[in-house]
Amino acid sequence: QVQLQESGPGLVKPSQTLSLTCTVSGASITSVNWEWIRQPPGKGLEWMGAITDGGRVWYSPSLESRMSLSRDTSKNRFTLQLNSVTPEDTGVYYCASWQLGWGQGTQVTVSS
């Protein structure tokens, strides 16, 4: 059974960097592509970016200038960094694999 678990701070101050980690069990992160998706309050899902099985990264054009994805294959996890956050970055953040499933999501609030 594949499980994805997001972790990171629930509260981030404006202008700071948000860092979230997705730890995967039951599958290797080198086996499929992995996505980051978020949902602002009262809005739909927003695809943020992906890291492929080979380690290539893809970003949403709207976030590319502030976003960085990386992975640690030794720990079977991948990480999202989002710089210069604003309150508009508040929402539930999910890591996911289209083939294998989603994490439960983690709430991130950007507030001073």
Secondary structure, 3 states (H helix, E strand, C coil): CCEEEEECCCEECCCCCEEEEEEEECCCCCCCCEEEEEECCCCCCEEEEEECCCCCEEECCCCCCCEEEEEECCCCEEEEEECCCCHHHCEEEEEEECCCEECCCEEEEECC
